[in-house]
Amino acid sequence: MSTTITLDGSPLTIQQVLGVARNSAPIRLDPEMLRRVTDARIQLERIATDGEPHYGVNTGFGSLSRHRVDDDHLRQLQVNLIRSHASGVGELLSVETVRGMMLILAASLSRAYSGVRPELIECIASFLNSGVCPAIPSVGSVGASGDLAPLAHLALALIGEGSCVVDGKSVPTAVVLAKTDIKPIQLEAKEGLALINGTHLMAAQAALAIADSDRLLKAALIAGGMSIDACKATDSFLDPAVASARQHTGVSQAATHLRSLLDGSQILPSHREDDPRVQDPYSLRCQAPVVGAAISAIDYVRDSTEQELGAVTDNPLLVGDKLVSAGNFHGMPIALPLDHLALPIAHLAGMSERRVFFMLSGHDPQSGLSPYLATRPGLSSGLMIAQYTAAACCNEIIGLCTPASVSNISTSAGIEDYNSFGPRSAAKARRAIELAEHVIAIELLCAAEAIEHHRPLKTGTKLESAHAIIRAKVGRLEDDRPPAPDIAAITELIRSDAFAGLI
């Protein structure tokens, strides 16, 4: 279990989201934050009784905002909002995504702009600390007026309705809560709207995607470095002066990492003399520019995600003594970065697949590799079809790079006339990462096998450590066997960050 995370109104970090989403870190609510939230609620209640219409407090929602609701029905207004907006379809969001959503929602409410009671934040924290996870269908948000449908399903659970996930199955919330000491919350004015008017699904997906991208990037660097020695390629392109001349920070970072990984290699000097090859293929020689560009692109998404984790994305917002209707709920500030994230992932996977192709083709006699790394080419097919699988993954990733945020469909009778579709951007980015993990795993499988062809020579010290990590899960290819279990085992190494200490 991770360190306790205190919600005090300050921005969350990606690591805090991971702690709660994946490691069940407990939540603590700062007393001073609760006091500020109480003061804001008092101000909201004063505004609500001034006789004027206030969006979402005593009016309908969306295109129904011109319909005034009398004071006797303000509670029912909030409950009706939650029930009517819970219209999601499709498979359920993962538990880690939902827990991330709940944390980011509670943190946004804790910043005292939403005018909710402290009890609402306490209710969300009790769900998280007790491990109660609302069942939320994955499709339904257009990512503009907040992640309305997914958050409505979350809010249903908070009021004791809907379903929660228990052992991978949906169970009525009332049944789940009966086994805990959690009491459903009774919503007061504006609180239903505050629960669903936010970008918390997109933000949670972004935080998780960045963490996964970081692990993938480490594995891609290790795979690329190992492939250099596997193919008996040169490291001359990693000269610091060459990288510096490109004037991109990411390029220099990638070159530095690759040099460090190859340090101590016995294979590199073994073919420096009398090697007739003048230049290696781009997938080997251009790693620093391509991986460096990916590093910079992922950093852009990281910066946007970190900003989103400190945001208040509710509407209307309590600003001083005024309740201001605005558009902070619009998902575009995170939708565009999420669309962008698929691009560097595609290039990491695409370049990896090309190295696999080159490694297995057997066209380069200088590499010392048999075709498809087969023990008896012809009788054995070796790792031939592993490259097909990598190609299939890359083909799907190509389709996932089409941005979701540029295609608009308006909603709510045209009042909500320009939507971000950020949740789809997030889903595509996370699927691209998942596929890329398989591609990099295939390269690691092939490169580890190819290194064996050069024994007793060793690759770089750090790459030998990576090789040992792989060999602890996947043995050498003595004869043809199904590669699928080997690919799955190495994919799990990537996902568990088994190579973390090497970069």
C-alpha positions as CSV (number, residue, x, y, z in Angstrom):
1,M,0.0,0.0,0.0
2,S,1.3,3.4,-0.9
3,T,1.8,6.4,1.3
4,T,-1.3,8.2,2.5
5,I,-2.4,11.0,0.2
6,T,-3.8,14.2,1.7
7,L,-6.3,16.2,-0.2
8,D,-5.7,19.9,0.8
9,G,-6.7,21.7,-2.4
10,S,-3.3,21.6,-4.0
11,P,-2.6,19.9,-7.4
12,L,-2.4,16.2,-7.6
13,T,0.7,14.5,-9.1
14,I,0.7,11.7,-11.5
15,Q,2.3,9.5,-8.9
16,Q,-0.5,10.3,-6.4
17,V,-3.0,9.2,-9.0
18,L,-1.1,6.0,-9.6
19,G,-0.9,5.4,-5.8
20,V,-4.7,5.5,-5.4
21,A,-5.6,4.0,-8.8
22,R,-3.2,1.1,-8.8
23,N,-1.9,0.7,-5.2
24,S,-4.9,1.6,-3.1
25,A,-3.2,4.4,-1.3
26,P,-5.4,5.7,1.5
27,I,-6.9,9.2,1.4
28,R,-6.8,11.8,4.1
29,L,-8.8,15.0,4.1
30,D,-7.0,18.1,5.4
31,P,-9.1,19.9,8.1
32,E,-8.2,23.4,6.8
33,M,-9.4,22.3,3.3
34,L,-12.7,21.2,4.8
35,R,-13.1,24.5,6.5
36,R,-12.6,26.4,3.3
37,V,-15.1,24.1,1.6
38,T,-17.6,24.8,4.4
39,D,-17.2,28.5,4.0
40,A,-17.7,28.2,0.2
41,R,-20.9,26.2,0.8
42,I,-22.2,28.9,3.1
43,Q,-21.6,31.4,0.3
44,L,-23.3,29.2,-2.3
45,E,-26.4,28.8,-0.1
46,R,-26.6,32.6,0.4
47,I,-26.5,33.0,-3.4
48,A,-29.1,30.3,-3.9
49,T,-31.7,32.2,-1.9
50,D,-31.3,35.6,-3.5
51,G,-34.3,35.1,-5.8
52,E,-32.3,35.1,-9.0
53,P,-31.9,32.1,-11.4
54,H,-28.6,30.3,-11.1
55,Y,-27.6,27.6,-13.5
56,G,-27.7,24.1,-12.1
57,V,-28.8,25.4,-8.7
58,N,-32.4,26.3,-9.4
59,T,-32.6,25.8,-13.2
60,G,-32.6,22.9,-15.5
61,F,-29.5,21.8,-17.4
62,G,-28.1,22.2,-20.9
63,S,-30.8,23.6,-23.2
64,L,-33.3,23.3,-20.3
65,S,-31.4,26.0,-18.4
66,R,-34.2,28.6,-19.0
67,H,-36.6,26.4,-16.9
68,R,-36.7,27.7,-13.3
69,V,-37.1,25.1,-10.5
70,D,-38.8,26.0,-7.3
71,D,-37.0,25.7,-4.0
72,D,-39.0,22.7,-2.8
73,H,-37.6,20.6,-5.6
74,L,-33.9,21.5,-5.5
75,R,-32.9,18.2,-4.0
76,Q,-35.0,16.2,-6.5
77,L,-33.5,18.3,-9.3
78,Q,-30.0,17.0,-8.4
79,V,-31.1,13.4,-8.1
80,N,-33.0,13.6,-11.4
81,L,-29.8,14.9,-13.0
82,I,-27.8,12.0,-11.9
83,R,-30.4,9.4,-12.9
84,S,-31.1,10.9,-16.3
85,H,-27.4,11.3,-17.2
86,A,-26.3,7.8,-16.4
87,S,-26.7,6.6,-20.0
88,G,-23.3,4.9,-20.6
89,V,-22.9,1.8,-22.8
90,G,-20.2,-0.7,-23.5
91,E,-17.7,-2.6,-21.3
92,L,-17.0,-1.3,-17.9
93,L,-14.1,1.1,-17.2
94,S,-11.2,-0.6,-15.4
95,V,-11.1,-0.3,-11.6
96,E,-7.9,1.7,-11.8
97,T,-9.5,4.2,-14.2
98,V,-12.5,4.6,-11.9
99,R,-10.4,5.0,-8.8
100,G,-8.4,7.7,-10.6
101,M,-11.6,9.5,-11.6
102,M,-12.8,9.5,-8.0
103,L,-9.6,10.9,-6.6
104,I,-9.4,13.6,-9.3
105,L,-13.0,14.5,-8.7
106,A,-12.5,14.8,-4.9
107,A,-9.4,16.9,-5.4
108,S,-11.3,19.3,-7.7
109,L,-14.1,19.7,-5.2
110,S,-11.6,20.3,-2.5
111,R,-10.4,23.5,-4.1
112,A,-13.6,25.2,-2.8
113,Y,-14.8,26.6,-6.2
114,S,-17.8,24.2,-6.5
115,G,-19.8,25.2,-3.4
116,V,-20.4,21.6,-2.2
117,R,-20.6,20.4,1.3
118,P,-17.6,18.7,2.9
119,E,-19.8,15.6,3.3
120,L,-19.7,15.0,-0.4
121,I,-15.9,14.9,-0.5
122,E,-15.9,12.7,2.6
123,C,-18.3,10.3,0.9
124,I,-16.0,10.0,-2.1
125,A,-13.0,9.4,0.2
126,S,-14.9,6.7,2.1
127,F,-15.6,4.8,-1.2
128,L,-11.9,5.0,-2.1
129,N,-10.6,4.0,1.3
130,S,-13.1,1.1,1.5
131,G,-12.3,-0.2,-1.9
132,V,-15.8,0.3,-3.2
133,C,-15.7,0.9,-7.0
134,P,-18.7,2.1,-9.0
135,A,-19.4,0.2,-12.2
136,I,-19.1,2.7,-15.0
137,P,-19.7,1.9,-18.7
138,S,-16.8,3.1,-20.9
139,V,-18.8,4.9,-23.7
140,G,-21.0,7.9,-23.3
141,S,-19.0,11.0,-22.8
142,V,-18.4,13.6,-25.5
143,G,-15.8,15.3,-23.3
144,A,-17.1,18.8,-23.3
145,S,-19.8,19.5,-20.6
146,G,-17.7,17.3,-18.4
147,D,-17.6,13.5,-18.6
148,L,-21.3,13.6,-18.0
149,A,-22.4,10.0,-18.5
150,P,-19.4,8.2,-16.8
151,L,-19.5,10.6,-13.9
152,A,-23.2,10.2,-13.5
153,H,-22.7,6.4,-13.1
154,L,-20.1,7.3,-10.4
155,A,-22.5,9.6,-8.7
156,L,-25.3,7.0,-8.8
157,A,-23.2,4.8,-6.5
158,L,-22.5,7.7,-4.1
159,I,-26.3,8.1,-3.6
160,G,-26.7,4.4,-3.1
161,E,-28.0,3.5,-6.6
162,G,-26.5,1.9,-9.7
163,S,-23.9,-0.8,-9.4
164,C,-20.4,-1.4,-8.1
165,V,-17.7,-3.8,-9.3
166,V,-17.0,-6.8,-7.1
167,D,-14.6,-9.5,-8.3
168,G,-15.1,-8.2,-11.9
169,K,-18.9,-8.3,-11.8
170,S,-21.6,-5.6,-11.4
171,V,-23.4,-5.8,-8.0
172,P,-26.1,-3.5,-6.9
173,T,-24.6,-0.6,-4.9
174,A,-27.1,-1.1,-2.0
175,V,-25.9,-4.7,-1.6
176,V,-22.2,-3.6,-1.6
177,L,-22.8,-0.7,0.9
178,A,-24.7,-3.0,3.2
179,K,-21.5,-4.8,3.9
180,T,-19.7,-1.5,4.8
181,D,-20.2,1.4,7.1
182,I,-20.6,3.8,4.2
183,K,-23.8,5.8,4.1
184,P,-25.1,7.0,0.7
185,I,-25.0,10.8,0.3
186,Q,-28.2,12.9,0.0
187,L,-27.5,15.5,-2.6
188,E,-28.2,19.2,-1.9
189,A,-28.4,22.1,-4.3
190,K,-25.8,22.1,-7.1
191,E,-24.0,19.0,-5.7
192,G,-25.3,16.6,-8.5
193,L,-24.0,19.0,-11.1
194,A,-20.7,19.4,-9.3
195,L,-20.2,15.6,-9.4
196,I,-20.6,15.3,-13.2
197,N,-19.4,18.6,-14.6
198,G,-15.7,17.7,-14.9
199,T,-12.9,16.2,-17.0
200,H,-12.1,13.6,-14.4
201,L,-12.3,10.5,-16.7
202,M,-10.0,12.2,-19.3
203,A,-7.6,13.3,-16.6
204,A,-7.5,9.9,-15.0
205,Q,-6.8,8.2,-18.3
206,A,-4.1,10.7,-19.1
207,A,-2.3,10.2,-15.8
208,L,-2.4,6.4,-16.3
209,A,-1.3,6.7,-19.9
210,I,1.7,8.8,-19.1
211,A,2.9,6.3,-16.5
212,D,2.5,3.5,-19.0
213,S,4.3,5.6,-21.7
214,D,7.2,6.1,-19.4
215,R,7.6,2.3,-18.9
216,L,7.2,1.7,-22.6
217,L,9.8,4.3,-23.4
218,K,12.4,2.6,-21.1
219,A,11.7,-0.8,-22.7
220,A,11.9,0.7,-26.2
221,L,15.4,2.2,-25.4
222,I,16.6,-1.1,-24.1
223,A,15.2,-3.0,-27.0
224,G,16.8,-0.5,-29.5
225,G,20.1,-0.7,-27.7
226,M,20.0,-4.5,-27.6
227,S,19.2,-4.6,-31.3
228,I,22.2,-2.5,-32.2
229,D,24.5,-5.3,-30.8
230,A,22.1,-8.0,-32.0
231,C,22.6,-6.8,-35.6
232,K,26.2,-5.9,-35.1
233,A,25.4,-2.3,-36.0
234,T,27.6,0.7,-35.2
235,D,27.2,3.1,-32.3
236,S,28.9,6.0,-34.1
237,F,25.6,7.9,-34.5
238,L,25.5,8.2,-30.7
239,D,28.4,10.7,-30.6
240,P,27.3,13.5,-28.2
241,A,28.4,16.1,-30.7
242,V,26.1,14.6,-33.3
243,A,23.1,14.7,-31.0
244,S,24.0,18.2,-29.8
245,A,24.1,19.4,-33.4
246,R,20.4,18.5,-33.8
247,Q,19.5,21.1,-31.1
248,H,16.7,19.1,-29.6
249,T,16.8,18.1,-26.0
250,G,15.0,14.9,-26.5
251,V,17.5,13.8,-29.2
252,S,20.5,14.3,-26.8
253,Q,18.6,12.5,-24.0
254,A,17.9,9.5,-26.3
255,A,21.5,9.3,-27.4
256,T,22.8,9.5,-23.8
257,H,20.5,6.7,-22.7
258,L,21.6,4.5,-25.6
259,R,25.3,5.2,-25.0
260,S,24.9,4.2,-21.3
261,L,23.1,1.0,-22.2
262,L,25.8,0.0,-24.7
263,D,28.7,0.9,-22.4
264,G,31.0,-2.1,-21.9
265,S,29.8,-3.9,-25.0
266,Q,32.3,-6.5,-26.4
267,I,30.3,-6.9,-29.5
268,L,30.7,-3.3,-30.8
269,P,34.5,-3.4,-31.0
270,S,34.5,-7.0,-32.4
271,H,33.4,-5.7,-35.9
272,R,34.8,-2.2,-36.1
273,E,37.7,-3.3,-38.3
274,D,37.1,-4.5,-41.9
275,D,33.3,-4.2,-41.7
276,P,32.2,-3.4,-45.3
277,R,28.9,-1.8,-44.2
278,V,29.0,2.0,-44.5
279,Q,25.6,2.8,-42.8
280,D,23.0,0.9,-40.9
281,P,19.2,1.1,-41.7
282,Y,17.3,4.1,-40.3
283,S,15.6,2.0,-37.6
284,L,19.0,1.5,-36.0
285,R,20.9,4.6,-37.1
286,C,18.1,7.2,-36.5
287,Q,17.0,6.0,-33.1
288,A,18.2,9.2,-31.3
289,P,16.2,11.6,-33.5
290,V,13.0,9.4,-33.5
291,V,13.1,8.3,-29.9
292,G,14.2,11.8,-28.9
293,A,11.1,13.3,-30.7
294,A,9.0,10.7,-28.8
295,I,10.5,11.8,-25.5
296,S,9.7,15.4,-26.2
297,A,6.1,14.6,-27.4
298,I,5.4,12.5,-24.3
299,D,6.8,15.3,-22.1
300,Y,4.3,17.7,-23.7
301,V,1.4,15.4,-22.8
302,R,2.9,15.0,-19.3
303,D,2.9,18.8,-18.8
304,S,-0.7,19.1,-19.9
305,T,-1.7,16.3,-17.6
306,E,0.0,17.8,-14.6
307,Q,-1.9,21.1,-15.3
308,E,-5.2,19.2,-15.5
309,L,-4.5,17.5,-12.2
310,G,-4.6,20.9,-10.5
311,A,-7.6,22.2,-12.3
312,V,-11.2,22.9,-11.3
313,T,-13.5,21.8,-14.1
314,D,-16.9,22.3,-12.6
315,N,-19.6,24.8,-13.8
316,P,-20.8,27.2,-12.5
317,L,-17.9,28.2,-10.3
318,L,-18.0,30.1,-7.0
319,V,-15.7,33.1,-7.6
320,G,-15.7,35.4,-4.6
321,D,-19.3,36.3,-3.9
322,K,-20.5,35.4,-7.4
323,L,-21.6,32.2,-9.1
324,V,-20.1,32.4,-12.6
325,S,-21.2,30.3,-15.5
326,A,-18.2,29.4,-17.7
327,G,-16.6,26.6,-19.7
328,N,-13.9,25.0,-17.5
329,F,-15.5,21.6,-18.1
330,H,-14.5,21.6,-21.7
331,G,-12.1,18.8,-22.4
332,M,-10.0,20.3,-25.2
333,P,-7.0,21.2,-23.0
334,I,-6.5,17.5,-22.3
335,A,-8.2,16.0,-25.4
336,L,-5.6,17.5,-27.8
337,P,-2.6,16.2,-25.8
338,L,-4.3,12.7,-25.6
339,D,-4.8,12.7,-29.3
340,H,-1.1,13.7,-29.6
341,L,0.1,10.9,-27.4
342,A,-0.8,8.2,-29.9
343,L,1.8,9.7,-32.3
344,P,5.0,9.1,-30.4
345,I,3.7,5.7,-29.3
346,A,3.2,4.8,-33.0
347,H,6.7,5.8,-33.9
348,L,8.2,3.8,-31.0
349,A,6.3,0.8,-32.1
350,G,6.9,1.4,-35.8
351,M,10.7,1.7,-35.5
352,S,10.8,-1.3,-33.2
353,E,8.9,-3.5,-35.8
354,R,11.3,-2.4,-38.5
355,R,14.3,-3.5,-36.4
356,V,12.6,-6.9,-35.8
357,F,12.1,-7.2,-39.6
358,F,15.7,-6.4,-40.3
359,M,16.9,-8.7,-37.5
360,L,14.9,-11.7,-38.8
361,S,15.3,-11.2,-42.5
362,G,18.8,-12.9,-42.7
363,H,19.8,-10.6,-45.6
364,D,22.9,-9.2,-43.8
365,P,25.7,-11.8,-43.6
366,Q,27.8,-9.4,-41.5
367,S,25.2,-9.7,-38.7
368,G,26.0,-13.3,-38.0
369,L,22.3,-14.1,-37.6
370,S,20.4,-17.0,-39.1
371,P,17.2,-16.3,-41.0
372,Y,14.4,-15.8,-38.5
373,L,16.9,-16.7,-35.8
374,A,15.9,-20.3,-36.5
375,T,18.2,-23.1,-35.2
376,R,17.7,-25.1,-38.5
377,P,16.3,-22.7,-41.1
378,G,13.9,-24.4,-43.3
379,L,13.1,-27.2,-40.9
380,S,12.6,-24.5,-38.3
381,S,10.7,-21.2,-38.8
382,G,12.2,-19.6,-35.7
383,L,10.6,-16.3,-34.8
384,M,9.3,-15.6,-38.4
385,I,5.6,-15.0,-37.3
386,A,6.5,-12.9,-34.4
387,Q,7.2,-10.1,-36.9
388,Y,3.8,-10.6,-38.4
389,T,2.2,-10.0,-35.0
390,A,4.3,-6.9,-34.6
391,A,3.1,-5.7,-38.0
392,A,-0.5,-6.4,-37.1
393,C,-0.1,-4.4,-33.9
394,C,1.5,-1.5,-35.8
395,N,-1.3,-1.5,-38.4
396,E,-3.9,-1.1,-35.7
397,I,-1.9,1.7,-34.0
398,I,-1.9,3.6,-37.3
399,G,-5.7,3.7,-37.3
400,L,-5.6,4.9,-33.6
401,C,-3.6,7.9,-34.6
402,T,-6.6,9.6,-36.3
403,P,-7.5,12.3,-33.8
404,A,-10.9,12.2,-32.1
405,S,-11.0,15.9,-31.1
406,V,-11.2,17.3,-34.6
407,S,-14.6,15.7,-35.4
408,N,-17.4,17.6,-33.8
409,I,-21.0,16.5,-33.1
410,S,-23.1,19.0,-31.2
411,T,-25.4,18.0,-28.3
412,S,-28.2,19.4,-26.1
413,A,-30.2,21.1,-28.8
414,G,-27.2,22.9,-30.0
415,I,-26.4,24.7,-26.7
416,E,-23.4,22.4,-26.3
417,D,-22.4,22.9,-29.9
418,Y,-18.6,22.1,-29.9
419,N,-17.4,19.0,-28.1
420,S,-13.9,17.6,-27.5
421,F,-14.5,13.8,-27.6
422,G,-11.5,13.6,-25.3
423,P,-12.6,10.3,-23.8
424,R,-12.2,8.7,-27.2
425,S,-8.8,10.3,-27.5
426,A,-7.9,8.7,-24.2
427,A,-9.2,5.3,-25.2
428,K,-7.2,5.3,-28.4
429,A,-4.0,6.4,-26.7
430,R,-4.2,3.7,-24.1
431,R,-5.0,1.1,-26.7
432,A,-2.0,2.2,-28.7
433,I,0.2,1.9,-25.7
434,E,-1.1,-1.6,-25.1
435,L,-0.3,-2.7,-28.6
436,A,3.1,-1.0,-28.6
437,E,4.0,-3.0,-25.4
438,H,3.5,-6.2,-27.5
439,V,5.7,-4.8,-30.3
440,I,8.5,-3.9,-28.0
441,A,8.2,-7.2,-26.2
442,I,8.6,-8.9,-29.6
443,E,11.8,-6.9,-30.3
444,L,13.1,-7.8,-26.9
445,L,12.4,-11.5,-27.5
446,C,14.2,-11.4,-30.9
447,A,17.1,-9.2,-29.7
448,A,17.7,-11.4,-26.7
449,E,17.8,-14.5,-28.9
450,A,20.1,-12.7,-31.4
451,I,22.6,-11.8,-28.7
452,E,23.0,-15.5,-28.0
453,H,24.3,-15.9,-31.6
454,H,27.3,-13.7,-30.6
455,R,28.4,-15.5,-27.5
456,P,30.8,-15.6,-25.8
457,L,30.8,-11.9,-26.6
458,K,28.7,-9.8,-24.3
459,T,26.6,-6.7,-25.0
460,G,26.7,-3.6,-22.7
461,T,26.6,-4.1,-18.9
462,K,23.1,-2.7,-18.5
463,L,21.9,-4.6,-21.5
464,E,23.3,-7.8,-20.1
465,S,21.2,-7.1,-17.0
466,A,18.1,-6.7,-19.3
467,H,19.0,-9.9,-21.0
468,A,19.1,-11.7,-17.7
469,I,15.7,-10.3,-16.7
470,I,14.3,-11.6,-20.0
471,R,16.0,-15.0,-19.6
472,A,14.5,-15.4,-16.1
473,K,11.1,-15.5,-17.8
474,V,11.9,-16.8,-21.3
475,G,14.5,-19.5,-22.2
476,R,16.6,-19.6,-25.3
477,L,15.0,-20.8,-28.5
478,E,16.4,-24.3,-28.8
479,D,13.8,-25.4,-31.3
480,D,10.5,-24.1,-32.6
481,R,7.9,-23.4,-29.9
482,P,4.8,-21.1,-29.7
483,P,6.1,-17.5,-29.3
484,A,2.9,-16.3,-27.8
485,P,3.6,-17.2,-24.1
486,D,7.1,-15.7,-24.5
487,I,5.7,-12.4,-25.9
488,A,3.1,-12.3,-23.1
489,A,5.8,-12.9,-20.4
490,I,8.0,-10.1,-21.8
491,T,5.0,-7.8,-22.1
492,E,4.3,-8.3,-18.5
493,L,7.9,-7.4,-17.7
494,I,7.4,-4.1,-19.5
495,R,4.1,-3.4,-17.6
496,S,5.6,-4.2,-14.2
497,D,8.5,-1.8,-15.0
498,A,11.1,-4.6,-14.6
499,F,13.7,-2.6,-16.5
500,A,13.3,0.5,-14.4
501,G,16.7,0.5,-12.8
502,L,18.5,0.4,-16.2
503,I,17.4,3.8,-17.5
